[in-house]
Amino acid sequence: MPSSPPPAGYSGPVDLSEFPPTSPCIKVCQLDLQDRCYGCGRTRSEIAQWSGMSLDARRAVNARLGFRGHGPHR
């Protein structure tokens, strides 16, 4: 069976090394109705599991969020 074409805008697998394993938290810890943090965008589950996640799992969350690190002000 032939495979379907990739979705529009798909550019292939993401290189997780582009994303830091650091927390995207900006200390605005409030959840919306979908259980996502207004500050960092992580889900309640991702926040709760963060300290036990592997570095690659953290990078995958940051890749989903588009988080590439905090600026020099932090």
Secondary structure as the mmCIF struct_conf table of DSSP 4:
data_model
#
loop_
_struct_conf.conf_type_id
_struct_conf.id
_struct_conf.beg_label_comp_id
_struct_conf.beg_label_asym_id
_struct_conf.beg_label_seq_id
_struct_conf.end_label_comp_id
_struct_conf.end_label_asym_id
_struct_conf.end_label_seq_id
HELX_LH_PP_P HELX_LH_PP_P1 PRO A 2 PRO A 7
TURN_TY1_P TURN_TY1_P1 ALA A 8 GLY A 9
BEND BEND1 GLY A 12 PRO A 13
HELX_RH_3T_P HELX_RH_3T_P1 LEU A 16 GLU A 18
BEND BEND2 PHE A 19 PHE A 19
BEND BEND3 PRO A 21 THR A 22
BEND BEND4 LYS A 27 LYS A 27
STRN STRN1 LEU A 31 LEU A 31
TURN_TY1_P TURN_TY1_P2 LEU A 33 GLN A 34
BEND BEND5 ASP A 35 ASP A 35
STRN STRN2 ARG A 36 CYS A 37
TURN_TY1_P TURN_TY1_P3 TYR A 38 CYS A 40
STRN STRN3 THR A 43 THR A 43
HELX_RH_AL_P HELX_RH_AL_P1 ARG A 44 GLN A 49
HELX_RH_3T_P HELX_RH_3T_P2 TRP A 50 GLY A 52
BEND BEND6 MET A 53 MET A 53
HELX_RH_AL_P HELX_RH_AL_P2 LEU A 55 LEU A 65
TURN_TY1_P TURN_TY1_P4 GLY A 66 GLY A 66
TURN_TY1_P TURN_TY1_P5 PRO A 72 HIS A 73
#
